[in-house]
Amino acid sequence: MQAELSFIDLFLEASLLVKLVMLTLVGMSVVSWGIIFQRYKLLKAARENAEKFEDKFWSGVDLNRFYKELSARSQAALGLESLFSAGFKEYARLNNLSDRAPAAVMDGTYRAMRVSLTREVDKMETHLPTLATIGSISPYVGLFGTVWGIMNSFIALGSQQNATLAMVAPGIAEALIATAMGLFAAIPAVVAYNRFSVQVEKLETSYANFMEEFSSILHRQTYGSKEVA
């Protein structure tokens, strides 16, 4: 309790600029934790969605029926569902043309899935640059407050004829709190950014692998039907 009161006292006695630095760091920390919880929830849902989708897709379900089931749902398709829906929709549209060319059908299908992949990755990477920025600049913002506070402490110390450690210590302690708060804001942001970046990369690889495998299935169907015709 005493340490908590001491921290509050040091904050209240700090200069206006150091207080602004501390409040800025608190705001950055709040934003950082908000992004961390939001990204954690989204990426967890993306992983679970991908696992469920692949289990059903590779169970041998009829692709036409599977596409109709996804299209009939009220909620928008996410992750692999989005890639599959975009690819199969374009494939069906191009494949029904009277003058269809197998190469054009596959090229259009692949482009549709590539666009969907880019959108899904963009969704997963949303706010990650903000985390990286907070992790990068927070220590420097805190250091700025520390330098300013220590500078004021030594200026005040120079105006005293009989300077003692007790006179300068509170001012230095006030200033060092800014550095501590900068590290407190930066460390979780950097750890979360690195972890989420790895997860996004893994999901993107998983999506890309599915896209290639699905393209191979459609390729066999397209050229197989062409040979039969």
Rosetta constraint file for C-alpha pairs under 8 A:
AtomPair CA 1 CA 5 HARMONIC 6.28 0.50
AtomPair CA 2 CA 6 HARMONIC 6.08 0.50
AtomPair CA 3 CA 7 HARMONIC 6.16 0.50
AtomPair CA 4 CA 8 HARMONIC 6.39 0.50
AtomPair CA 5 CA 9 HARMONIC 6.09 0.50
AtomPair CA 6 CA 10 HARMONIC 6.08 0.50
AtomPair CA 7 CA 11 HARMONIC 6.24 0.50
AtomPair CA 8 CA 12 HARMONIC 6.18 0.50
AtomPair CA 9 CA 13 HARMONIC 6.11 0.50
AtomPair CA 10 CA 14 HARMONIC 6.11 0.50
AtomPair CA 10 CA 170 HARMONIC 7.44 0.50
AtomPair CA 10 CA 173 HARMONIC 7.46 0.50
AtomPair CA 10 CA 174 HARMONIC 5.32 0.50
AtomPair CA 11 CA 19 HARMONIC 6.65 0.50
AtomPair CA 11 CA 174 HARMONIC 6.60 0.50
AtomPair CA 12 CA 19 HARMONIC 7.80 0.50
AtomPair CA 13 CA 174 HARMONIC 7.74 0.50
AtomPair CA 14 CA 18 HARMONIC 6.11 0.50
AtomPair CA 14 CA 19 HARMONIC 6.20 0.50
AtomPair CA 14 CA 149 HARMONIC 7.64 0.50
AtomPair CA 14 CA 171 HARMONIC 7.37 0.50
AtomPair CA 14 CA 174 HARMONIC 5.92 0.50
AtomPair CA 14 CA 175 HARMONIC 7.62 0.50
AtomPair CA 15 CA 19 HARMONIC 6.23 0.50
AtomPair CA 15 CA 149 HARMONIC 7.22 0.50
AtomPair CA 16 CA 20 HARMONIC 6.24 0.50
AtomPair CA 17 CA 21 HARMONIC 6.25 0.50
AtomPair CA 17 CA 145 HARMONIC 7.28 0.50
AtomPair CA 17 CA 148 HARMONIC 7.99 0.50
AtomPair CA 18 CA 22 HARMONIC 6.20 0.50
AtomPair CA 18 CA 145 HARMONIC 5.08 0.50
AtomPair CA 18 CA 146 HARMONIC 7.59 0.50
AtomPair CA 18 CA 148 HARMONIC 7.25 0.50
AtomPair CA 18 CA 149 HARMONIC 6.55 0.50
AtomPair CA 18 CA 175 HARMONIC 7.16 0.50
AtomPair CA 18 CA 178 HARMONIC 7.24 0.50
AtomPair CA 19 CA 23 HARMONIC 6.15 0.50
AtomPair CA 20 CA 24 HARMONIC 6.02 0.50
AtomPair CA 21 CA 25 HARMONIC 6.24 0.50
AtomPair CA 21 CA 141 HARMONIC 6.84 0.50
AtomPair CA 21 CA 142 HARMONIC 6.80 0.50
AtomPair CA 21 CA 145 HARMONIC 5.89 0.50
AtomPair CA 21 CA 178 HARMONIC 7.06 0.50
AtomPair CA 22 CA 26 HARMONIC 6.22 0.50
AtomPair CA 22 CA 142 HARMONIC 7.43 0.50
AtomPair CA 22 CA 145 HARMONIC 7.74 0.50
AtomPair CA 22 CA 178 HARMONIC 5.81 0.50
AtomPair CA 22 CA 181 HARMONIC 6.98 0.50
AtomPair CA 23 CA 27 HARMONIC 6.19 0.50
AtomPair CA 24 CA 28 HARMONIC 6.20 0.50
AtomPair CA 25 CA 29 HARMONIC 6.07 0.50
AtomPair CA 25 CA 138 HARMONIC 6.77 0.50
AtomPair CA 25 CA 141 HARMONIC 7.61 0.50
AtomPair CA 25 CA 142 HARMONIC 7.40 0.50
AtomPair CA 25 CA 181 HARMONIC 6.48 0.50
AtomPair CA 25 CA 182 HARMONIC 6.15 0.50
AtomPair CA 25 CA 185 HARMONIC 6.60 0.50
AtomPair CA 26 CA 30 HARMONIC 6.24 0.50
AtomPair CA 26 CA 181 HARMONIC 7.52 0.50
AtomPair CA 26 CA 185 HARMONIC 7.43 0.50
AtomPair CA 27 CA 31 HARMONIC 6.24 0.50
AtomPair CA 28 CA 32 HARMONIC 6.01 0.50
AtomPair CA 28 CA 134 HARMONIC 6.63 0.50
AtomPair CA 28 CA 138 HARMONIC 7.82 0.50
AtomPair CA 28 CA 185 HARMONIC 6.69 0.50
AtomPair CA 29 CA 33 HARMONIC 6.21 0.50
AtomPair CA 29 CA 184 HARMONIC 7.63 0.50
AtomPair CA 29 CA 185 HARMONIC 4.66 0.50
AtomPair CA 29 CA 186 HARMONIC 7.76 0.50
AtomPair CA 30 CA 34 HARMONIC 6.17 0.50
AtomPair CA 31 CA 35 HARMONIC 6.26 0.50
AtomPair CA 32 CA 36 HARMONIC 6.15 0.50
AtomPair CA 32 CA 130 HARMONIC 7.92 0.50
AtomPair CA 32 CA 131 HARMONIC 6.08 0.50
AtomPair CA 32 CA 134 HARMONIC 7.16 0.50
AtomPair CA 32 CA 185 HARMONIC 7.50 0.50
AtomPair CA 32 CA 188 HARMONIC 7.89 0.50
AtomPair CA 32 CA 189 HARMONIC 6.04 0.50
AtomPair CA 33 CA 37 HARMONIC 6.22 0.50
AtomPair CA 33 CA 188 HARMONIC 7.93 0.50
AtomPair CA 33 CA 189 HARMONIC 7.70 0.50
AtomPair CA 34 CA 38 HARMONIC 6.21 0.50
AtomPair CA 35 CA 39 HARMONIC 5.89 0.50
AtomPair CA 35 CA 127 HARMONIC 6.82 0.50
AtomPair CA 35 CA 131 HARMONIC 7.45 0.50
AtomPair CA 36 CA 40 HARMONIC 5.97 0.50
AtomPair CA 36 CA 189 HARMONIC 7.70 0.50
AtomPair CA 36 CA 192 HARMONIC 6.54 0.50
AtomPair CA 37 CA 41 HARMONIC 6.24 0.50
AtomPair CA 38 CA 42 HARMONIC 6.28 0.50
AtomPair CA 39 CA 43 HARMONIC 5.97 0.50
AtomPair CA 39 CA 124 HARMONIC 7.59 0.50
AtomPair CA 39 CA 196 HARMONIC 7.66 0.50
AtomPair CA 40 CA 44 HARMONIC 6.01 0.50
AtomPair CA 40 CA 196 HARMONIC 7.74 0.50
AtomPair CA 41 CA 45 HARMONIC 6.21 0.50
AtomPair CA 42 CA 46 HARMONIC 6.19 0.50
AtomPair CA 42 CA 124 HARMONIC 7.44 0.50
AtomPair CA 43 CA 47 HARMONIC 6.22 0.50
AtomPair CA 43 CA 124 HARMONIC 6.91 0.50
AtomPair CA 43 CA 196 HARMONIC 7.95 0.50
AtomPair CA 43 CA 199 HARMONIC 7.49 0.50
AtomPair CA 43 CA 200 HARMONIC 7.61 0.50
AtomPair CA 44 CA 48 HARMONIC 6.29 0.50
AtomPair CA 45 CA 49 HARMONIC 5.94 0.50
AtomPair CA 46 CA 50 HARMONIC 6.10 0.50
AtomPair CA 46 CA 78 HARMONIC 7.69 0.50
AtomPair CA 46 CA 79 HARMONIC 6.40 0.50
AtomPair CA 47 CA 51 HARMONIC 6.30 0.50
AtomPair CA 47 CA 203 HARMONIC 7.27 0.50
AtomPair CA 48 CA 52 HARMONIC 6.25 0.50
AtomPair CA 49 CA 53 HARMONIC 6.02 0.50
AtomPair CA 49 CA 78 HARMONIC 7.77 0.50
AtomPair CA 49 CA 79 HARMONIC 7.16 0.50
AtomPair CA 49 CA 80 HARMONIC 7.76 0.50
AtomPair CA 50 CA 54 HARMONIC 6.10 0.50
AtomPair CA 50 CA 79 HARMONIC 6.66 0.50
AtomPair CA 50 CA 80 HARMONIC 5.95 0.50
AtomPair CA 51 CA 55 HARMONIC 6.17 0.50
AtomPair CA 52 CA 56 HARMONIC 6.40 0.50
AtomPair CA 53 CA 57 HARMONIC 5.95 0.50
AtomPair CA 53 CA 80 HARMONIC 6.88 0.50
AtomPair CA 53 CA 81 HARMONIC 6.91 0.50
AtomPair CA 54 CA 58 HARMONIC 5.88 0.50
AtomPair CA 55 CA 59 HARMONIC 6.18 0.50
AtomPair CA 56 CA 60 HARMONIC 7.59 0.50
AtomPair CA 56 CA 61 HARMONIC 6.94 0.50
AtomPair CA 57 CA 61 HARMONIC 6.19 0.50
AtomPair CA 61 CA 65 HARMONIC 7.65 0.50
AtomPair CA 61 CA 66 HARMONIC 6.67 0.50
AtomPair CA 62 CA 66 HARMONIC 6.03 0.50
AtomPair CA 63 CA 67 HARMONIC 5.99 0.50
AtomPair CA 64 CA 68 HARMONIC 6.30 0.50
AtomPair CA 65 CA 69 HARMONIC 6.21 0.50
AtomPair CA 66 CA 70 HARMONIC 6.39 0.50
AtomPair CA 67 CA 71 HARMONIC 6.12 0.50
AtomPair CA 67 CA 84 HARMONIC 7.92 0.50
AtomPair CA 67 CA 85 HARMONIC 6.35 0.50
AtomPair CA 67 CA 88 HARMONIC 7.37 0.50
AtomPair CA 68 CA 72 HARMONIC 6.02 0.50
AtomPair CA 69 CA 73 HARMONIC 6.61 0.50
AtomPair CA 70 CA 77 HARMONIC 7.17 0.50
AtomPair CA 70 CA 81 HARMONIC 7.56 0.50
AtomPair CA 70 CA 85 HARMONIC 7.50 0.50
AtomPair CA 71 CA 85 HARMONIC 7.72 0.50
AtomPair CA 77 CA 81 HARMONIC 5.25 0.50
AtomPair CA 77 CA 82 HARMONIC 4.82 0.50
AtomPair CA 77 CA 85 HARMONIC 7.65 0.50
AtomPair CA 78 CA 82 HARMONIC 5.01 0.50
AtomPair CA 78 CA 120 HARMONIC 7.55 0.50
AtomPair CA 79 CA 83 HARMONIC 6.67 0.50
AtomPair CA 79 CA 117 HARMONIC 7.95 0.50
AtomPair CA 79 CA 120 HARMONIC 6.09 0.50
AtomPair CA 79 CA 207 HARMONIC 7.65 0.50
AtomPair CA 80 CA 84 HARMONIC 6.05 0.50
AtomPair CA 80 CA 207 HARMONIC 6.33 0.50
AtomPair CA 80 CA 210 HARMONIC 7.78 0.50
AtomPair CA 81 CA 85 HARMONIC 6.00 0.50
AtomPair CA 82 CA 86 HARMONIC 6.01 0.50
AtomPair CA 82 CA 116 HARMONIC 6.52 0.50
AtomPair CA 83 CA 87 HARMONIC 6.01 0.50
AtomPair CA 83 CA 113 HARMONIC 5.15 0.50
AtomPair CA 83 CA 114 HARMONIC 7.92 0.50
AtomPair CA 83 CA 116 HARMONIC 5.53 0.50
AtomPair CA 83 CA 117 HARMONIC 6.33 0.50
AtomPair CA 83 CA 207 HARMONIC 7.94 0.50
AtomPair CA 83 CA 211 HARMONIC 7.29 0.50
AtomPair CA 84 CA 88 HARMONIC 5.87 0.50
AtomPair CA 84 CA 113 HARMONIC 7.29 0.50
AtomPair CA 84 CA 211 HARMONIC 7.94 0.50
AtomPair CA 84 CA 214 HARMONIC 7.92 0.50
AtomPair CA 85 CA 89 HARMONIC 5.84 0.50
AtomPair CA 86 CA 90 HARMONIC 6.28 0.50
AtomPair CA 86 CA 109 HARMONIC 7.93 0.50
AtomPair CA 86 CA 112 HARMONIC 5.86 0.50
AtomPair CA 86 CA 113 HARMONIC 5.83 0.50
AtomPair CA 86 CA 116 HARMONIC 6.77 0.50
AtomPair CA 87 CA 91 HARMONIC 6.03 0.50
AtomPair CA 87 CA 109 HARMONIC 5.04 0.50
AtomPair CA 87 CA 110 HARMONIC 6.73 0.50
AtomPair CA 87 CA 112 HARMONIC 5.59 0.50
AtomPair CA 87 CA 113 HARMONIC 5.02 0.50
AtomPair CA 88 CA 92 HARMONIC 5.99 0.50
AtomPair CA 88 CA 109 HARMONIC 7.20 0.50
AtomPair CA 89 CA 93 HARMONIC 6.22 0.50
AtomPair CA 90 CA 94 HARMONIC 6.12 0.50
AtomPair CA 90 CA 108 HARMONIC 6.83 0.50
AtomPair CA 90 CA 109 HARMONIC 5.42 0.50
AtomPair CA 90 CA 112 HARMONIC 6.76 0.50
AtomPair CA 91 CA 95 HARMONIC 5.79 0.50
AtomPair CA 91 CA 105 HARMONIC 6.22 0.50
AtomPair CA 91 CA 106 HARMONIC 7.24 0.50
AtomPair CA 91 CA 108 HARMONIC 7.34 0.50
AtomPair CA 91 CA 109 HARMONIC 5.24 0.50
AtomPair CA 92 CA 96 HARMONIC 6.19 0.50
AtomPair CA 93 CA 97 HARMONIC 7.04 0.50
AtomPair CA 94 CA 100 HARMONIC 6.62 0.50
AtomPair CA 94 CA 105 HARMONIC 5.51 0.50
AtomPair CA 94 CA 108 HARMONIC 7.72 0.50
AtomPair CA 95 CA 100 HARMONIC 6.22 0.50
AtomPair CA 95 CA 105 HARMONIC 6.30 0.50
AtomPair CA 95 CA 222 HARMONIC 8.00 0.50
AtomPair CA 96 CA 100 HARMONIC 7.39 0.50
AtomPair CA 100 CA 104 HARMONIC 7.25 0.50
AtomPair CA 100 CA 105 HARMONIC 6.95 0.50
AtomPair CA 101 CA 105 HARMONIC 6.20 0.50
AtomPair CA 102 CA 106 HARMONIC 6.26 0.50
AtomPair CA 102 CA 222 HARMONIC 6.10 0.50
AtomPair CA 102 CA 223 HARMONIC 6.50 0.50
AtomPair CA 102 CA 226 HARMONIC 7.68 0.50
AtomPair CA 103 CA 107 HARMONIC 6.04 0.50
AtomPair CA 104 CA 108 HARMONIC 6.03 0.50
AtomPair CA 105 CA 109 HARMONIC 6.15 0.50
AtomPair CA 106 CA 110 HARMONIC 6.04 0.50
AtomPair CA 106 CA 215 HARMONIC 7.42 0.50
AtomPair CA 106 CA 218 HARMONIC 7.59 0.50
AtomPair CA 106 CA 219 HARMONIC 6.66 0.50
AtomPair CA 107 CA 111 HARMONIC 6.22 0.50
AtomPair CA 108 CA 112 HARMONIC 6.24 0.50
AtomPair CA 109 CA 113 HARMONIC 6.40 0.50
AtomPair CA 109 CA 215 HARMONIC 7.86 0.50
AtomPair CA 110 CA 114 HARMONIC 6.08 0.50
AtomPair CA 110 CA 211 HARMONIC 7.86 0.50
AtomPair CA 110 CA 215 HARMONIC 6.92 0.50
AtomPair CA 111 CA 115 HARMONIC 6.22 0.50
AtomPair CA 112 CA 116 HARMONIC 6.36 0.50
AtomPair CA 113 CA 117 HARMONIC 6.02 0.50
AtomPair CA 113 CA 211 HARMONIC 6.94 0.50
AtomPair CA 114 CA 118 HARMONIC 6.25 0.50
AtomPair CA 115 CA 119 HARMONIC 6.38 0.50
AtomPair CA 116 CA 120 HARMONIC 6.24 0.50
AtomPair CA 117 CA 121 HARMONIC 6.20 0.50
AtomPair CA 117 CA 204 HARMONIC 7.80 0.50
AtomPair CA 117 CA 207 HARMONIC 7.10 0.50
AtomPair CA 117 CA 208 HARMONIC 7.60 0.50
AtomPair CA 118 CA 122 HARMONIC 6.13 0.50
AtomPair CA 119 CA 123 HARMONIC 6.29 0.50
AtomPair CA 120 CA 124 HARMONIC 6.44 0.50
AtomPair CA 121 CA 125 HARMONIC 6.15 0.50
AtomPair CA 121 CA 200 HARMONIC 7.29 0.50
AtomPair CA 121 CA 204 HARMONIC 6.58 0.50
AtomPair CA 122 CA 126 HARMONIC 6.14 0.50
AtomPair CA 124 CA 200 HARMONIC 6.50 0.50
AtomPair CA 125 CA 129 HARMONIC 7.84 0.50
AtomPair CA 125 CA 197 HARMONIC 7.79 0.50
AtomPair CA 125 CA 200 HARMONIC 7.14 0.50
AtomPair CA 127 CA 131 HARMONIC 6.60 0.50
AtomPair CA 128 CA 132 HARMONIC 6.34 0.50
AtomPair CA 128 CA 193 HARMONIC 6.28 0.50
AtomPair CA 128 CA 196 HARMONIC 7.87 0.50
AtomPair CA 128 CA 197 HARMONIC 7.85 0.50
AtomPair CA 129 CA 133 HARMONIC 6.11 0.50
AtomPair CA 130 CA 134 HARMONIC 6.19 0.50
AtomPair CA 131 CA 135 HARMONIC 6.10 0.50
AtomPair CA 131 CA 189 HARMONIC 5.35 0.50
AtomPair CA 131 CA 190 HARMONIC 7.01 0.50
AtomPair CA 131 CA 192 HARMONIC 7.75 0.50
AtomPair CA 131 CA 193 HARMONIC 5.99 0.50
AtomPair CA 132 CA 136 HARMONIC 6.10 0.50
AtomPair CA 132 CA 189 HARMONIC 6.77 0.50
AtomPair CA 132 CA 190 HARMONIC 6.34 0.50
AtomPair CA 132 CA 193 HARMONIC 6.16 0.50
AtomPair CA 133 CA 137 HARMONIC 6.08 0.50
AtomPair CA 134 CA 138 HARMONIC 5.58 0.50
AtomPair CA 134 CA 185 HARMONIC 7.35 0.50
AtomPair CA 134 CA 186 HARMONIC 6.13 0.50
AtomPair CA 134 CA 189 HARMONIC 6.53 0.50
AtomPair CA 135 CA 139 HARMONIC 7.72 0.50
AtomPair CA 135 CA 185 HARMONIC 7.08 0.50
AtomPair CA 135 CA 186 HARMONIC 4.05 0.50
AtomPair CA 135 CA 187 HARMONIC 6.51 0.50
AtomPair CA 135 CA 188 HARMONIC 7.73 0.50
AtomPair CA 135 CA 189 HARMONIC 5.03 0.50
AtomPair CA 135 CA 190 HARMONIC 4.97 0.50
AtomPair CA 136 CA 140 HARMONIC 7.87 0.50
AtomPair CA 136 CA 186 HARMONIC 6.86 0.50
AtomPair CA 136 CA 190 HARMONIC 7.75 0.50
AtomPair CA 137 CA 141 HARMONIC 6.17 0.50
AtomPair CA 137 CA 186 HARMONIC 7.70 0.50
AtomPair CA 138 CA 142 HARMONIC 6.17 0.50
AtomPair CA 138 CA 182 HARMONIC 4.76 0.50
AtomPair CA 138 CA 183 HARMONIC 6.80 0.50
AtomPair CA 138 CA 185 HARMONIC 6.30 0.50
AtomPair CA 138 CA 186 HARMONIC 5.45 0.50
AtomPair CA 139 CA 143 HARMONIC 5.99 0.50
AtomPair CA 139 CA 179 HARMONIC 6.43 0.50
AtomPair CA 139 CA 182 HARMONIC 4.47 0.50
AtomPair CA 139 CA 183 HARMONIC 5.47 0.50
AtomPair CA 139 CA 186 HARMONIC 6.49 0.50
AtomPair CA 140 CA 144 HARMONIC 6.05 0.50
AtomPair CA 140 CA 182 HARMONIC 7.33 0.50
AtomPair CA 141 CA 145 HARMONIC 6.52 0.50
AtomPair CA 141 CA 179 HARMONIC 7.90 0.50
AtomPair CA 141 CA 182 HARMONIC 6.59 0.50
AtomPair CA 142 CA 146 HARMONIC 6.28 0.50
AtomPair CA 142 CA 178 HARMONIC 4.59 0.50
AtomPair CA 142 CA 179 HARMONIC 4.21 0.50
AtomPair CA 142 CA 180 HARMONIC 7.22 0.50
AtomPair CA 142 CA 181 HARMONIC 6.56 0.50
AtomPair CA 142 CA 182 HARMONIC 4.52 0.50
AtomPair CA 142 CA 183 HARMONIC 7.66 0.50
AtomPair CA 143 CA 147 HARMONIC 6.08 0.50
AtomPair CA 143 CA 178 HARMONIC 6.75 0.50
AtomPair CA 143 CA 179 HARMONIC 5.15 0.50
AtomPair CA 143 CA 182 HARMONIC 7.49 0.50
AtomPair CA 144 CA 148 HARMONIC 6.14 0.50
AtomPair CA 145 CA 149 HARMONIC 6.04 0.50
AtomPair CA 145 CA 175 HARMONIC 6.26 0.50
AtomPair CA 145 CA 178 HARMONIC 5.63 0.50
AtomPair CA 145 CA 179 HARMONIC 7.27 0.50
AtomPair CA 146 CA 150 HARMONIC 6.06 0.50
AtomPair CA 146 CA 172 HARMONIC 7.86 0.50
AtomPair CA 146 CA 174 HARMONIC 7.88 0.50
AtomPair CA 146 CA 175 HARMONIC 4.15 0.50
AtomPair CA 146 CA 176 HARMONIC 5.32 0.50
AtomPair CA 146 CA 177 HARMONIC 7.45 0.50
AtomPair CA 146 CA 178 HARMONIC 5.68 0.50
AtomPair CA 146 CA 179 HARMONIC 6.09 0.50
AtomPair CA 147 CA 151 HARMONIC 5.99 0.50
AtomPair CA 147 CA 175 HARMONIC 7.10 0.50
AtomPair CA 148 CA 152 HARMONIC 6.29 0.50
AtomPair CA 148 CA 175 HARMONIC 7.37 0.50
AtomPair CA 149 CA 153 HARMONIC 6.23 0.50
AtomPair CA 149 CA 171 HARMONIC 6.63 0.50
AtomPair CA 149 CA 172 HARMONIC 6.68 0.50
AtomPair CA 149 CA 174 HARMONIC 6.99 0.50
AtomPair CA 149 CA 175 HARMONIC 4.60 0.50
AtomPair CA 150 CA 154 HARMONIC 6.26 0.50
AtomPair CA 150 CA 171 HARMONIC 6.63 0.50
AtomPair CA 150 CA 172 HARMONIC 5.33 0.50
AtomPair CA 150 CA 175 HARMONIC 5.96 0.50
AtomPair CA 151 CA 155 HARMONIC 6.19 0.50
AtomPair CA 152 CA 156 HARMONIC 6.13 0.50
AtomPair CA 152 CA 171 HARMONIC 7.87 0.50
AtomPair CA 153 CA 157 HARMONIC 6.06 0.50
AtomPair CA 153 CA 168 HARMONIC 5.99 0.50
AtomPair CA 153 CA 171 HARMONIC 5.32 0.50
AtomPair CA 153 CA 172 HARMONIC 6.60 0.50
AtomPair CA 154 CA 158 HARMONIC 6.02 0.50
AtomPair CA 154 CA 168 HARMONIC 7.20 0.50
AtomPair CA 155 CA 159 HARMONIC 6.72 0.50
AtomPair CA 156 CA 160 HARMONIC 7.03 0.50
AtomPair CA 157 CA 163 HARMONIC 6.19 0.50
AtomPair CA 157 CA 167 HARMONIC 7.32 0.50
AtomPair CA 157 CA 168 HARMONIC 6.51 0.50
AtomPair CA 158 CA 163 HARMONIC 7.79 0.50
AtomPair CA 163 CA 167 HARMONIC 6.70 0.50
AtomPair CA 163 CA 168 HARMONIC 7.96 0.50
AtomPair CA 164 CA 168 HARMONIC 6.93 0.50
AtomPair CA 165 CA 169 HARMONIC 5.76 0.50
AtomPair CA 166 CA 170 HARMONIC 7.23 0.50
AtomPair CA 167 CA 171 HARMONIC 7.91 0.50
AtomPair CA 168 CA 172 HARMONIC 6.39 0.50
AtomPair CA 169 CA 173 HARMONIC 6.07 0.50
AtomPair CA 170 CA 174 HARMONIC 6.14 0.50
AtomPair CA 171 CA 175 HARMONIC 6.33 0.50
AtomPair CA 172 CA 176 HARMONIC 6.16 0.50
AtomPair CA 173 CA 177 HARMONIC 6.42 0.50
AtomPair CA 174 CA 178 HARMONIC 7.38 0.50
AtomPair CA 175 CA 179 HARMONIC 7.43 0.50
AtomPair CA 176 CA 180 HARMONIC 6.48 0.50
AtomPair CA 177 CA 181 HARMONIC 6.13 0.50
AtomPair CA 178 CA 182 HARMONIC 6.15 0.50
AtomPair CA 179 CA 183 HARMONIC 6.34 0.50
AtomPair CA 180 CA 184 HARMONIC 6.15 0.50
AtomPair CA 181 CA 185 HARMONIC 6.21 0.50
AtomPair CA 182 CA 186 HARMONIC 6.10 0.50
AtomPair CA 183 CA 187 HARMONIC 5.85 0.50
AtomPair CA 184 CA 188 HARMONIC 7.24 0.50
AtomPair CA 185 CA 189 HARMONIC 6.75 0.50
AtomPair CA 186 CA 190 HARMONIC 6.12 0.50
AtomPair CA 187 CA 191 HARMONIC 6.20 0.50
AtomPair CA 188 CA 192 HARMONIC 5.93 0.50
AtomPair CA 189 CA 193 HARMONIC 5.95 0.50
AtomPair CA 190 CA 194 HARMONIC 6.20 0.50
AtomPair CA 191 CA 195 HARMONIC 6.21 0.50
AtomPair CA 192 CA 196 HARMONIC 5.92 0.50
AtomPair CA 193 CA 197 HARMONIC 5.93 0.50
AtomPair CA 194 CA 198 HARMONIC 6.37 0.50
AtomPair CA 195 CA 199 HARMONIC 6.38 0.50
AtomPair CA 196 CA 200 HARMONIC 6.05 0.50
AtomPair CA 197 CA 201 HARMONIC 6.14 0.50
AtomPair CA 198 CA 202 HARMONIC 6.22 0.50
AtomPair CA 199 CA 203 HARMONIC 6.19 0.50
AtomPair CA 200 CA 204 HARMONIC 6.00 0.50
AtomPair CA 201 CA 205 HARMONIC 6.17 0.50
AtomPair CA 202 CA 206 HARMONIC 6.18 0.50
AtomPair CA 203 CA 207 HARMONIC 6.08 0.50
AtomPair CA 204 CA 208 HARMONIC 6.08 0.50
AtomPair CA 205 CA 209 HARMONIC 6.09 0.50
AtomPair CA 206 CA 210 HARMONIC 6.26 0.50
AtomPair CA 207 CA 211 HARMONIC 6.15 0.50
AtomPair CA 208 CA 212 HARMONIC 6.33 0.50
AtomPair CA 209 CA 213 HARMONIC 6.23 0.50
AtomPair CA 210 CA 214 HARMONIC 5.89 0.50
AtomPair CA 211 CA 215 HARMONIC 6.00 0.50
AtomPair CA 212 CA 216 HARMONIC 6.25 0.50
AtomPair CA 213 CA 217 HARMONIC 6.47 0.50
AtomPair CA 214 CA 218 HARMONIC 6.30 0.50
AtomPair CA 215 CA 219 HARMONIC 5.86 0.50
AtomPair CA 216 CA 220 HARMONIC 6.24 0.50
AtomPair CA 217 CA 221 HARMONIC 6.38 0.50
AtomPair CA 218 CA 222 HARMONIC 5.97 0.50
AtomPair CA 219 CA 223 HARMONIC 6.13 0.50
AtomPair CA 220 CA 224 HARMONIC 5.55 0.50
AtomPair CA 221 CA 225 HARMONIC 5.93 0.50
AtomPair CA 222 CA 226 HARMONIC 6.25 0.50
AtomPair CA 223 CA 227 HARMONIC 6.15 0.50
AtomPair CA 224 CA 228 HARMONIC 6.29 0.50
AtomPair CA 225 CA 229 HARMONIC 6.07 0.50
